[in-house]
Amino acid sequence: MNVTPPDKIDLLGLSQDQMTSILVDLGEKPYRTAQVMKWLHHRSVTAIDEMTDISKKLRAEFKLNAEIHEPEMISEQVSADGTRKWLLRARSGSAIETVFIPEGTRGTLCVSSQVGCVLDCKFCSTGKQGFNSNLTAGEIVGQLRVAERQLAGVYSARKRAVTNIVLMGMGEPLLNIEQVIPAVSIMMDDLGYGISKRKVTISTAGVVPGIQRLKETTDASLAISLHAPNDALRDQLVPINRKYPIAQLLSACRDYAENLGEKRTVTIEYTLLDGVNDQAFHAEELAALLADFPCKINLIPFNPFPGSGFRRPNAANVRYFQEYLVNKGFSAMVRTTRGDDIDAACGQLAGQVADRTQRSARYRKIAAEGGLI
C-alpha cells in the first residue's frame, strides 16, 4: 500500500526519527537533525544550498541523493467569506486541492492525502473522480508549507495563520497510512510545525485496521465520517461499511480514544442529506447508537455538486436534528458552510484526477488483497 517512491529522498517527508536515522547512517551527529528540520519547516528553504550551517559534505550528499519537493502551485481561488482554495500539482501530474478556512483567531487547513479516492462515498465529489495515486509524506506536508507561504502576508498580525490541520481533503488518509503517519508527526513536532495534537485531526470513513495502526503510532485527534445511524443505510452511503460495519468501527474508535487520555474524544462527522438521513427518526437512531460512546458530533448540511443526486436539507430539519441531540446530552454543532462559491466546501473537492479508471481498479485490487477494503 506504499506510494511509489521518488528517485531521491524527499527531505520534507522525513519525521524526526527518520531524519536522525539517515543522518547517523551518513556519519553525522544526531544534533544535525534539528538544524536540517528547522531549515525545512521553520525557514521553508527551497534549495539544499540554503542550509548554510551544515557542512559542504552533507549538502553534497543531500544534493546527490535527496531533494526538497513540494506540490507545485497551479491556481488560487478566494471565496467571498475568506476561504482560500489552492490547486496543487502532485508528482503523478494530477492536481489536488487544499483549503484554508479562517474563523476568528483560528485558521483551519484541510489537507489532501490522495489524488482522488477509491471509497466512492455517494455524496462526495472526490469519490466521483476515481483514484489515481497516493501522495507522499512530503506532498502532504508540502501543502502546509505552501499555505503558510501564501498566507504570510495576509495574516501577518497573527503568530501563525494555520492553527488547525484536518486530513479531510481529497482521499482516505488510512489507505495511505505509511505516508500519513510521518506527515502528521512532522506537523506536530516542534522541529516541524509545532501544531498541538488536539488540533491535528485525521478523518476516516472507517478503515478499521488503519485505526488500530494509528493507536500504535500517533495521538493525533480522530474523526469518523459516519453519515448514517444504521448499517443498512450506511452500506448505501459509505460502501466500506460493508467490510467494517458500525459496531466494529465504533469498537476500534473506543480503543483509540482510550489511548488518547486527557478526556479527549472522537469526533463524529454526519452529513445531512435531504430526505435520506435527516429525519426525526434518524436523529433518534443516532442518539441511541452513540448513547454510551463519548464523542463530539459535527452535523454537516450537504454541499451540492453537479450530478450528486442529493439535495441540501432544509433548515428546519437541521435545527431539529441538532436540538434533539443536544437535548440528549451530546455536544452537537452544525458546521457552517464555507467556500461553497469556489467549490471548497466539505465534500466538494475534486481536483483534476488523470488516468483514474485503470488505476482505481488496480488500487481496489491491492487494497482488497491487503484486507483494507
C-alpha positions as YAML, in Angstrom:
chain: A
units: angstrom
residues:
- id: 1
  name: MET
  ca: [0.00, 0.00, 0.00]
- id: 2
  name: ASN
  ca: [3.03, 2.35, -0.12]
- id: 3
  name: VAL
  ca: [3.33, 5.04, -2.73]
- id: 4
  name: THR
  ca: [5.93, 4.64, -5.45]
- id: 5
  name: PRO
  ca: [8.99, 6.40, -4.01]
- id: 6
  name: PRO
  ca: [10.58, 9.32, -5.84]
- id: 7
  name: ASP
  ca: [14.06, 8.91, -7.35]
- id: 8
  name: LYS
  ca: [15.53, 10.86, -4.44]
- id: 9
  name: ILE
  ca: [14.62, 11.04, -0.76]
- id: 10
  name: ASP
  ca: [12.19, 13.91, -0.18]
- id: 11
  name: LEU
  ca: [13.51, 15.67, 2.90]
- id: 12
  name: LEU
  ca: [10.13, 17.32, 3.53]
- id: 13
  name: GLY
  ca: [8.56, 13.95, 4.31]
- id: 14
  name: LEU
  ca: [11.07, 12.72, 6.89]
- id: 15
  name: SER
  ca: [9.92, 12.60, 10.51]
- id: 16
  name: GLN
  ca: [12.43, 13.47, 13.21]
- id: 17
  name: ASP
  ca: [13.24, 9.79, 13.80]
- id: 18
  name: GLN
  ca: [13.61, 9.11, 10.08]
- id: 19
  name: MET
  ca: [15.84, 12.15, 9.61]
- id: 20
  name: THR
  ca: [18.06, 11.15, 12.53]
- id: 21
  name: SER
  ca: [18.41, 7.61, 11.20]
- id: 22
  name: ILE
  ca: [19.51, 8.85, 7.77]
- id: 23
  name: LEU
  ca: [21.95, 11.38, 9.19]
- id: 24
  name: VAL
  ca: [23.54, 8.86, 11.56]
- id: 25
  name: ASP
  ca: [23.93, 6.44, 8.65]
- id: 26
  name: LEU
  ca: [25.81, 9.24, 6.86]
- id: 27
  name: GLY
  ca: [28.16, 9.59, 9.82]
- id: 28
  name: GLU
  ca: [26.60, 12.82, 11.11]
- id: 29
  name: LYS
  ca: [25.89, 13.68, 14.74]
- id: 30
  name: PRO
  ca: [22.23, 13.47, 15.83]
- id: 31
  name: TYR
  ca: [22.13, 17.23, 16.53]
- id: 32
  name: ARG
  ca: [22.16, 17.79, 12.77]
- id: 33
  name: THR
  ca: [18.52, 16.66, 12.73]
- id: 34
  name: ALA
  ca: [17.36, 19.85, 14.43]
- id: 35
  name: GLN
  ca: [19.41, 22.00, 12.08]
- id: 36
  name: VAL
  ca: [18.05, 20.36, 8.92]
- id: 37
  name: MET
  ca: [14.42, 20.23, 10.05]
- id: 38
  name: LYS
  ca: [14.43, 23.88, 11.12]
- id: 39
  name: TRP
  ca: [15.71, 24.88, 7.69]
- id: 40
  name: LEU
  ca: [12.95, 22.86, 6.06]
- id: 41
  name: HIS
  ca: [9.95, 23.66, 8.24]
- id: 42
  name: HIS
  ca: [10.77, 26.86, 10.14]
- id: 43
  name: ARG
  ca: [12.56, 28.75, 7.39]
- id: 44
  name: SER
  ca: [10.97, 26.94, 4.43]
- id: 45
  name: VAL
  ca: [14.10, 26.78, 2.30]
- id: 46
  name: THR
  ca: [13.60, 25.59, -1.25]
- id: 47
  name: ALA
  ca: [17.19, 24.59, -2.07]
- id: 48
  name: ILE
  ca: [19.67, 22.43, -0.19]
- id: 49
  name: ASP
  ca: [22.46, 25.02, -0.59]
- id: 50
  name: GLU
  ca: [20.39, 27.45, 1.52]
- id: 51
  name: MET
  ca: [21.18, 25.31, 4.59]
- id: 52
  name: THR
  ca: [24.30, 27.32, 5.32]
- id: 53
  name: ASP
  ca: [25.14, 25.95, 8.78]
- id: 54
  name: ILE
  ca: [25.51, 22.32, 7.71]
- id: 55
  name: SER
  ca: [28.73, 21.04, 6.22]
- id: 56
  name: LYS
  ca: [29.52, 21.19, 2.50]
- id: 57
  name: LYS
  ca: [29.99, 17.42, 2.66]
- id: 58
  name: LEU
  ca: [26.44, 16.86, 3.94]
- id: 59
  name: ARG
  ca: [24.98, 19.33, 1.45]
- id: 60
  name: ALA
  ca: [26.78, 17.49, -1.35]
- id: 61
  name: GLU
  ca: [25.37, 14.18, -0.09]
- id: 62
  name: PHE
  ca: [21.89, 15.66, 0.05]
- id: 63
  name: LYS
  ca: [22.14, 17.08, -3.47]
- id: 64
  name: LEU
  ca: [23.19, 13.68, -4.75]
- id: 65
  name: ASN
  ca: [20.55, 11.57, -3.01]
- id: 66
  name: ALA
  ca: [17.83, 13.90, -1.67]
- id: 67
  name: GLU
  ca: [15.58, 16.77, -2.68]
- id: 68
  name: ILE
  ca: [13.15, 19.35, -1.31]
- id: 69
  name: HIS
  ca: [9.93, 18.77, -3.21]
- id: 70
  name: GLU
  ca: [6.60, 20.41, -2.50]
- id: 71
  name: PRO
  ca: [3.50, 20.39, -4.71]
- id: 72
  name: GLU
  ca: [3.53, 22.98, -7.47]
- id: 73
  name: MET
  ca: [1.03, 25.81, -7.19]
- id: 74
  name: ILE
  ca: [-1.37, 25.87, -10.16]
- id: 75
  name: SER
  ca: [-4.01, 28.34, -9.01]
- id: 76
  name: GLU
  ca: [-5.59, 30.06, -6.02]
- id: 77
  name: GLN
  ca: [-9.25, 30.96, -5.50]
- id: 78
  name: VAL
  ca: [-10.56, 33.20, -2.74]
- id: 79
  name: SER
  ca: [-14.16, 32.92, -1.55]
- id: 80
  name: ALA
  ca: [-16.33, 35.85, -0.53]
- id: 81
  name: ASP
  ca: [-16.11, 34.54, 3.06]
- id: 82
  name: GLY
  ca: [-12.29, 34.49, 3.06]
- id: 83
  name: THR
  ca: [-11.87, 30.76, 2.43]
- id: 84
  name: ARG
  ca: [-8.96, 30.02, 0.09]
- id: 85
  name: LYS
  ca: [-8.54, 27.03, -2.18]
- id: 86
  name: TRP
  ca: [-5.30, 26.06, -3.86]
- id: 87
  name: LEU
  ca: [-4.99, 23.70, -6.80]
- id: 88
  name: LEU
  ca: [-1.61, 21.96, -6.49]
- id: 89
  name: ARG
  ca: [0.17, 19.57, -8.85]
- id: 90
  name: ALA
  ca: [1.25, 16.22, -7.41]
- id: 91
  name: ARG
  ca: [4.13, 14.08, -8.67]
- id: 92
  name: SER
  ca: [1.65, 11.99, -10.65]
- id: 93
  name: GLY
  ca: [0.81, 15.03, -12.78]
- id: 94
  name: SER
  ca: [-2.74, 15.15, -11.45]
- id: 95
  name: ALA
  ca: [-3.90, 18.03, -9.27]
- id: 96
  name: ILE
  ca: [-5.09, 18.05, -5.67]
- id: 97
  name: GLU
  ca: [-6.97, 20.68, -3.70]
- id: 98
  name: THR
  ca: [-6.07, 22.20, -0.33]
- id: 99
  name: VAL
  ca: [-8.41, 24.56, 1.52]
- id: 100
  name: PHE
  ca: [-7.79, 27.19, 4.22]
- id: 101
  name: ILE
  ca: [-10.76, 28.28, 6.33]
- id: 102
  name: PRO
  ca: [-10.27, 31.38, 8.54]
- id: 103
  name: GLU
  ca: [-12.54, 31.86, 11.53]
- id: 104
  name: GLY
  ca: [-11.62, 34.50, 14.12]
- id: 105
  name: THR
  ca: [-8.20, 33.65, 15.53]
- id: 106
  name: ARG
  ca: [-8.39, 30.12, 14.18]
- id: 107
  name: GLY
  ca: [-7.23, 29.06, 10.73]
- id: 108
  name: THR
  ca: [-8.02, 25.50, 9.62]
- id: 109
  name: LEU
  ca: [-6.17, 23.88, 6.74]
- id: 110
  name: CYS
  ca: [-7.96, 20.99, 5.02]
- id: 111
  name: VAL
  ca: [-5.24, 18.74, 3.59]
- id: 112
  name: SER
  ca: [-5.46, 16.02, 0.92]
- id: 113
  name: SER
  ca: [-3.80, 12.62, 1.33]
- id: 114
  name: GLN
  ca: [-4.52, 11.04, -2.06]
- id: 115
  name: VAL
  ca: [-5.17, 12.05, -5.66]
- id: 116
  name: GLY
  ca: [-8.83, 11.09, -5.90]
- id: 117
  name: CYS
  ca: [-10.37, 8.40, -3.70]
- id: 118
  name: VAL
  ca: [-11.27, 4.75, -4.08]
- id: 119
  name: LEU
  ca: [-14.07, 4.59, -1.48]
- id: 120
  name: ASP
  ca: [-16.83, 6.15, -3.62]
- id: 121
  name: CYS
  ca: [-18.95, 7.59, -0.81]
- id: 122
  name: LYS
  ca: [-22.14, 8.54, -2.64]
- id: 123
  name: PHE
  ca: [-22.34, 12.21, -1.61]
- id: 124
  name: CYS
  ca: [-18.67, 13.13, -2.06]
- id: 125
  name: SER
  ca: [-17.36, 14.84, -5.19]
- id: 126
  name: THR
  ca: [-13.83, 13.47, -4.66]
- id: 127
  name: GLY
  ca: [-15.11, 9.89, -4.86]
- id: 128
  name: LYS
  ca: [-16.70, 10.62, -8.22]
- id: 129
  name: GLN
  ca: [-13.25, 11.44, -9.62]
- id: 130
  name: GLY
  ca: [-11.92, 7.91, -9.21]
- id: 131
  name: PHE
  ca: [-8.44, 7.23, -7.87]
- id: 132
  name: ASN
  ca: [-5.00, 7.98, -9.30]
- id: 133
  name: SER
  ca: [-2.29, 7.74, -6.64]
- id: 134
  name: ASN
  ca: [-1.23, 8.20, -3.05]
- id: 135
  name: LEU
  ca: [0.55, 11.37, -2.02]
- id: 136
  name: THR
  ca: [3.98, 11.12, -0.44]
- id: 137
  name: ALA
  ca: [4.56, 12.34, 3.12]
- id: 138
  name: GLY
  ca: [6.43, 15.28, 1.61]
- id: 139
  name: GLU
  ca: [3.47, 16.19, -0.61]
- id: 140
  name: ILE
  ca: [1.14, 16.08, 2.40]
- id: 141
  name: VAL
  ca: [3.45, 18.28, 4.49]
- id: 142
  name: GLY
  ca: [4.16, 20.39, 1.42]
- id: 143
  name: GLN
  ca: [0.53, 21.54, 1.36]
- id: 144
  name: LEU
  ca: [1.10, 23.14, 4.77]
- id: 145
  name: ARG
  ca: [4.31, 24.78, 3.57]
- id: 146
  name: VAL
  ca: [2.56, 26.23, 0.53]
- id: 147
  name: ALA
  ca: [-0.33, 27.50, 2.66]
- id: 148
  name: GLU
  ca: [1.91, 29.21, 5.21]
- id: 149
  name: ARG
  ca: [3.87, 30.92, 2.46]
- id: 150
  name: GLN
  ca: [0.71, 32.10, 0.68]
- id: 151
  name: LEU
  ca: [-0.85, 33.33, 3.91]
- id: 152
  name: ALA
  ca: [2.21, 35.03, 5.39]
- id: 153
  name: GLY
  ca: [1.28, 38.50, 4.16]
- id: 154
  name: VAL
  ca: [-2.46, 38.08, 4.60]
- id: 155
  name: TYR
  ca: [-2.39, 37.23, 8.30]
- id: 156
  name: SER
  ca: [0.84, 38.95, 9.29]
- id: 157
  name: ALA
  ca: [-0.60, 40.18, 12.59]
- id: 158
  name: ARG
  ca: [-1.04, 36.61, 13.83]
- id: 159
  name: LYS
  ca: [1.66, 34.40, 15.32]
- id: 160
  name: ARG
  ca: [0.66, 31.92, 12.63]
- id: 161
  name: ALA
  ca: [-2.13, 31.68, 10.06]
- id: 162
  name: VAL
  ca: [-2.66, 27.90, 10.22]
- id: 163
  name: THR
  ca: [-3.64, 26.81, 13.74]
- id: 164
  name: ASN
  ca: [-5.53, 23.58, 12.93]
- id: 165
  name: ILE
  ca: [-4.99, 20.77, 10.43]
- id: 166
  name: VAL
  ca: [-7.67, 18.37, 9.24]
- id: 167
  name: LEU
  ca: [-6.88, 15.50, 6.90]
- id: 168
  name: MET
  ca: [-10.34, 15.78, 5.36]
- id: 169
  name: GLY
  ca: [-9.36, 16.83, 1.85]
- id: 170
  name: MET
  ca: [-9.15, 14.50, -1.12]
- id: 171
  name: GLY
  ca: [-8.64, 10.83, -0.33]
- id: 172
  name: GLU
  ca: [-8.94, 8.37, 2.56]
- id: 173
  name: PRO
  ca: [-5.93, 9.00, 4.87]
- id: 174
  name: LEU
  ca: [-5.89, 5.49, 6.33]
- id: 175
  name: LEU
  ca: [-5.49, 3.94, 2.89]
- id: 176
  name: ASN
  ca: [-2.22, 5.89, 2.67]
- id: 177
  name: ILE
  ca: [-1.21, 5.37, 6.27]
- id: 178
  name: GLU
  ca: [2.51, 4.77, 5.66]
- id: 179
  name: GLN
  ca: [2.80, 8.32, 4.34]
- id: 180
  name: VAL
  ca: [0.22, 9.95, 6.62]
- id: 181
  name: ILE
  ca: [1.94, 8.86, 9.85]
- id: 182
  name: PRO
  ca: [5.28, 10.64, 9.22]
- id: 183
  name: ALA
  ca: [3.45, 13.66, 7.75]
- id: 184
  name: VAL
  ca: [1.33, 14.05, 10.88]
- id: 185
  name: SER
  ca: [4.41, 13.56, 13.05]
- id: 186
  name: ILE
  ca: [6.13, 16.46, 11.29]
- id: 187
  name: MET
  ca: [3.06, 18.68, 11.66]
- id: 188
  name: MET
  ca: [3.00, 18.10, 15.45]
- id: 189
  name: ASP
  ca: [6.78, 18.08, 16.02]
- id: 190
  name: ASP
  ca: [8.35, 21.23, 17.49]
- id: 191
  name: LEU
  ca: [11.08, 20.82, 14.87]
- id: 192
  name: GLY
  ca: [8.32, 20.77, 12.28]
- id: 193
  name: TYR
  ca: [5.24, 22.97, 12.66]
- id: 194
  name: GLY
  ca: [4.51, 22.52, 16.37]
- id: 195
  name: ILE
  ca: [0.74, 22.18, 15.96]
- id: 196
  name: SER
  ca: [-0.97, 20.65, 19.01]
- id: 197
  name: LYS
  ca: [-2.05, 17.02, 18.80]
- id: 198
  name: ARG
  ca: [-5.52, 18.25, 19.74]
- id: 199
  name: LYS
  ca: [-5.54, 20.42, 16.62]
- id: 200
  name: VAL
  ca: [-4.34, 17.85, 14.09]
- id: 201
  name: THR
  ca: [-7.25, 15.63, 13.05]
- id: 202
  name: ILE
  ca: [-7.16, 12.51, 10.91]
- id: 203
  name: SER
  ca: [-10.54, 11.72, 9.33]
- id: 204
  name: THR
  ca: [-11.53, 8.27, 8.10]
- id: 205
  name: ALA
  ca: [-14.60, 6.73, 6.50]
- id: 206
  name: GLY
  ca: [-13.99, 3.65, 8.64]
- id: 207
  name: VAL
  ca: [-10.80, 1.75, 7.72]
- id: 208
  name: VAL
  ca: [-10.67, -0.26, 10.95]
- id: 209
  name: PRO
  ca: [-7.15, -1.76, 10.52]
- id: 210
  name: GLY
  ca: [-5.87, 1.77, 9.94]
- id: 211
  name: ILE
  ca: [-7.44, 3.00, 13.19]
- id: 212
  name: GLN
  ca: [-5.77, 0.13, 15.01]
- id: 213
  name: ARG
  ca: [-2.45, 1.06, 13.42]
- id: 214
  name: LEU
  ca: [-2.89, 4.71, 14.38]
- id: 215
  name: LYS
  ca: [-3.25, 3.70, 18.02]
- id: 216
  name: GLU
  ca: [0.30, 2.31, 17.88]
- id: 217
  name: THR
  ca: [1.86, 5.30, 16.15]
- id: 218
  name: THR
  ca: [0.20, 8.64, 16.97]
- id: 219
  name: ASP
  ca: [-2.02, 10.54, 19.38]
- id: 220
  name: ALA
  ca: [-3.49, 12.93, 16.82]
- id: 221
  name: SER
  ca: [-7.21, 13.58, 17.02]
- id: 222
  name: LEU
  ca: [-9.58, 11.24, 15.16]
- id: 223
  name: ALA
  ca: [-12.77, 11.98, 13.22]
- id: 224
  name: ILE
  ca: [-15.14, 9.38, 11.80]
- id: 225
  name: SER
  ca: [-17.27, 10.01, 8.71]
- id: 226
  name: LEU
  ca: [-20.36, 8.16, 9.95]
- id: 227
  name: HIS
  ca: [-23.24, 9.76, 8.00]
- id: 228
  name: ALA
  ca: [-25.84, 7.12, 8.92]
- id: 229
  name: PRO
  ca: [-27.27, 5.69, 12.17]
- id: 230
  name: ASN
  ca: [-27.60, 2.08, 10.96]
- id: 231
  name: ASP
  ca: [-25.74, -0.40, 8.78]
- id: 232
  name: ALA
  ca: [-28.41, -0.71, 6.09]
- id: 233
  name: LEU
  ca: [-28.29, 3.00, 5.24]
- id: 234
  name: ARG
  ca: [-24.54, 3.32, 5.76]
- id: 235
  name: ASP
  ca: [-23.93, 0.40, 3.38]
- id: 236
  name: GLN
  ca: [-25.53, 2.54, 0.68]
- id: 237
  name: LEU
  ca: [-23.87, 5.86, 1.51]
- id: 238
  name: VAL
  ca: [-20.42, 4.68, 2.64]
- id: 239
  name: PRO
  ca: [-19.66, 1.37, 0.88]
- id: 240
  name: ILE
  ca: [-16.68, 0.49, 3.11]
- id: 241
  name: ASN
  ca: [-19.28, -0.16, 5.83]
- id: 242
  name: ARG
  ca: [-19.96, -3.49, 4.13]
- id: 243
  name: LYS
  ca: [-16.42, -4.51, 5.11]
- id: 244
  name: TYR
  ca: [-16.32, -2.80, 8.51]
- id: 245
  name: PRO
  ca: [-19.83, -2.32, 9.93]
- id: 246
  name: ILE
  ca: [-20.69, 0.31, 12.52]
- id: 247
  name: ALA
  ca: [-20.25, -1.87, 15.63]
- id: 248
  name: GLN
  ca: [-16.74, -2.88, 14.56]
- id: 249
  name: LEU
  ca: [-15.89, 0.72, 13.68]
- id: 250
  name: LEU
  ca: [-17.07, 2.16, 16.99]
- id: 251
  name: SER
  ca: [-15.19, -0.55, 18.90]
- id: 252
  name: ALA
  ca: [-11.96, 0.45, 17.17]
- id: 253
  name: CYS
  ca: [-12.70, 4.11, 17.95]
- id: 254
  name: ARG
  ca: [-13.23, 3.34, 21.64]
- id: 255
  name: ASP
  ca: [-9.83, 1.66, 21.75]
- id: 256
  name: TYR
  ca: [-8.22, 4.64, 20.06]
- id: 257
  name: ALA
  ca: [-9.91, 7.15, 22.40]
- id: 258
  name: GLU
  ca: [-8.71, 5.22, 25.47]
- id: 259
  name: ASN
  ca: [-5.19, 5.60, 24.15]
- id: 260
  name: LEU
  ca: [-5.60, 9.39, 23.90]
- id: 261
  name: GLY
  ca: [-6.48, 10.03, 27.54]
- id: 262
  name: GLU
  ca: [-6.77, 13.62, 28.75]
- id: 263
  name: LYS
  ca: [-10.57, 13.43, 28.36]
- id: 264
  name: ARG
  ca: [-10.21, 13.67, 24.57]
- id: 265
  name: THR
  ca: [-12.98, 12.22, 22.43]
- id: 266
  name: VAL
  ca: [-13.54, 11.10, 18.86]
- id: 267
  name: THR
  ca: [-15.45, 13.43, 16.53]
- id: 268
  name: ILE
  ca: [-18.41, 12.02, 14.59]
- id: 269
  name: GLU
  ca: [-19.00, 13.64, 11.19]
- id: 270
  name: TYR
  ca: [-22.57, 13.36, 9.92]
- id: 271
  name: THR
  ca: [-23.54, 14.85, 6.56]
- id: 272
  name: LEU
  ca: [-27.26, 15.64, 6.44]
- id: 273
  name: LEU
  ca: [-28.91, 14.69, 3.13]
- id: 274
  name: ASP
  ca: [-32.42, 15.87, 2.40]
- id: 275
  name: GLY
  ca: [-34.93, 13.04, 2.85]
- id: 276
  name: VAL
  ca: [-32.15, 10.44, 3.21]
- id: 277
  name: ASN
  ca: [-30.71, 10.63, 6.73]
- id: 278
  name: ASP
  ca: [-32.07, 13.89, 8.16]
- id: 279
  name: GLN
  ca: [-35.44, 12.85, 9.53]
- id: 280
  name: ALA
  ca: [-36.53, 12.82, 13.18]
- id: 281
  name: PHE
  ca: [-36.26, 9.04, 13.45]
- id: 282
  name: HIS
  ca: [-32.69, 9.22, 12.13]
- id: 283
  name: ALA
  ca: [-31.81, 11.61, 14.97]
- id: 284
  name: GLU
  ca: [-33.38, 9.20, 17.45]
- id: 285
  name: GLU
  ca: [-31.43, 6.26, 15.99]
- id: 286
  name: LEU
  ca: [-28.17, 8.20, 16.07]
- id: 287
  name: ALA
  ca: [-28.67, 9.21, 19.70]
- id: 288
  name: ALA
  ca: [-29.38, 5.58, 20.66]
- id: 289
  name: LEU
  ca: [-26.37, 4.34, 18.69]
- id: 290
  name: LEU
  ca: [-23.96, 6.75, 20.38]
- id: 291
  name: ALA
  ca: [-25.58, 6.72, 23.83]
- id: 292
  name: ASP
  ca: [-22.56, 5.10, 25.52]
- id: 293
  name: PHE
  ca: [-19.94, 6.44, 23.11]
- id: 294
  name: PRO
  ca: [-18.26, 9.67, 24.31]
- id: 295
  name: CYS
  ca: [-17.94, 11.91, 21.27]
- id: 296
  name: LYS
  ca: [-18.49, 15.28, 19.67]
- id: 297
  name: ILE
  ca: [-20.88, 15.40, 16.71]
- id: 298
  name: ASN
  ca: [-20.42, 17.68, 13.71]
- id: 299
  name: LEU
  ca: [-23.56, 18.00, 11.59]
- id: 300
  name: ILE
  ca: [-22.75, 18.99, 8.01]
- id: 301
  name: PRO
  ca: [-25.55, 20.17, 5.72]
- id: 302
  name: PHE
  ca: [-24.85, 18.60, 2.33]
- id: 303
  name: ASN
  ca: [-22.95, 20.80, -0.10]
- id: 304
  name: PRO
  ca: [-24.33, 20.15, -3.61]
- id: 305
  name: PHE
  ca: [-22.20, 19.41, -6.67]
- id: 306
  name: PRO
  ca: [-23.26, 18.52, -10.25]
- id: 307
  name: GLY
  ca: [-24.59, 15.01, -10.67]
- id: 308
  name: SER
  ca: [-24.65, 14.14, -6.97]
- id: 309
  name: GLY
  ca: [-28.32, 13.15, -6.90]
- id: 310
  name: PHE
  ca: [-28.69, 14.57, -3.37]
- id: 311
  name: ARG
  ca: [-30.16, 17.81, -2.04]
- id: 312
  name: ARG
  ca: [-29.23, 20.11, 0.80]
- id: 313
  name: PRO
  ca: [-31.54, 19.59, 3.84]
- id: 314
  name: ASN
  ca: [-33.96, 22.31, 4.83]
- id: 315
  name: ALA
  ca: [-33.01, 24.50, 7.77]
- id: 316
  name: ALA
  ca: [-35.84, 23.25, 9.99]
- id: 317
  name: ASN
  ca: [-34.67, 19.64, 9.76]
- id: 318
  name: VAL
  ca: [-31.09, 20.64, 10.52]
- id: 319
  name: ARG
  ca: [-32.18, 22.67, 13.54]
- id: 320
  name: TYR
  ca: [-34.39, 19.85, 14.86]
- id: 321
  name: PHE
  ca: [-31.63, 17.28, 14.39]
- id: 322
  name: GLN
  ca: [-29.17, 19.37, 16.37]
- id: 323
  name: GLU
  ca: [-31.63, 20.27, 19.13]
- id: 324
  name: TYR
  ca: [-32.64, 16.64, 19.57]
- id: 325
  name: LEU
  ca: [-29.02, 15.54, 20.03]
- id: 326
  name: VAL
  ca: [-28.24, 18.41, 22.39]
- id: 327
  name: ASN
  ca: [-31.29, 17.57, 24.49]
- id: 328
  name: LYS
  ca: [-29.99, 14.01, 24.72]
- id: 329
  name: GLY
  ca: [-26.75, 15.32, 26.21]
- id: 330
  name: PHE
  ca: [-24.50, 15.35, 23.14]
- id: 331
  name: SER
  ca: [-22.14, 18.09, 22.05]
- id: 332
  name: ALA
  ca: [-23.57, 18.65, 18.56]
- id: 333
  name: MET
  ca: [-22.54, 21.52, 16.31]
- id: 334
  name: VAL
  ca: [-23.74, 22.43, 12.82]
- id: 335
  name: ARG
  ca: [-20.76, 23.11, 10.61]
- id: 336
  name: THR
  ca: [-21.12, 26.42, 8.82]
- id: 337
  name: THR
  ca: [-20.78, 26.04, 5.06]
- id: 338
  name: ARG
  ca: [-17.66, 27.88, 3.94]
- id: 339
  name: GLY
  ca: [-16.21, 28.41, 0.48]
- id: 340
  name: ASP
  ca: [-19.08, 26.88, -1.46]
- id: 341
  name: ASP
  ca: [-18.89, 29.68, -4.04]
- id: 342
  name: ILE
  ca: [-15.48, 28.30, -5.09]
- id: 343
  name: ASP
  ca: [-16.41, 24.61, -4.56]
- id: 344
  name: ALA
  ca: [-14.22, 24.46, -1.47]
- id: 345
  name: ALA
  ca: [-16.88, 23.28, 0.99]
- id: 346
  name: CYS
  ca: [-16.89, 19.86, 2.63]
- id: 347
  name: GLY
  ca: [-17.48, 17.13, 0.02]
- id: 348
  name: GLN
  ca: [-16.90, 19.41, -2.98]
- id: 349
  name: LEU
  ca: [-13.16, 18.91, -3.53]
- id: 350
  name: ALA
  ca: [-12.49, 17.34, -6.90]
- id: 351
  name: GLY
  ca: [-9.04, 18.35, -8.15]
- id: 352
  name: GLN
  ca: [-8.01, 17.12, -11.57]
- id: 353
  name: VAL
  ca: [-7.58, 13.35, -11.47]
- id: 354
  name: ALA
  ca: [-5.98, 11.85, -14.56]
- id: 355
  name: ASP
  ca: [-5.89, 8.18, -15.62]
- id: 356
  name: ARG
  ca: [-8.37, 7.36, -12.90]
- id: 357
  name: THR
  ca: [-10.28, 4.30, -14.14]
- id: 358
  name: GLN
  ca: [-7.37, 1.93, -14.67]
- id: 359
  name: ARG
  ca: [-5.53, 2.96, -11.55]
- id: 360
  name: SER
  ca: [-8.68, 2.85, -9.47]
- id: 361
  name: ALA
  ca: [-9.29, -0.75, -10.49]
- id: 362
  name: ARG
  ca: [-5.69, -1.67, -9.70]
- id: 363
  name: TYR
  ca: [-5.82, 0.09, -6.34]
- id: 364
  name: ARG
  ca: [-9.06, -1.62, -5.37]
- id: 365
  name: LYS
  ca: [-7.40, -4.97, -6.10]
- id: 366
  name: ILE
  ca: [-4.33, -4.10, -4.00]
- id: 367
  name: ALA
  ca: [-6.45, -2.77, -1.13]
- id: 368
  name: ALA
  ca: [-8.71, -5.81, -1.17]
- id: 369
  name: GLU
  ca: [-5.74, -8.19, -1.15]
- id: 370
  name: GLY
  ca: [-4.33, -6.27, 1.81]
- id: 371
  name: GLY
  ca: [-7.62, -6.70, 3.68]
- id: 372
  name: LEU
  ca: [-8.30, -2.96, 3.83]
- id: 373
  name: ILE
  ca: [-11.46, -2.75, 1.74]
...
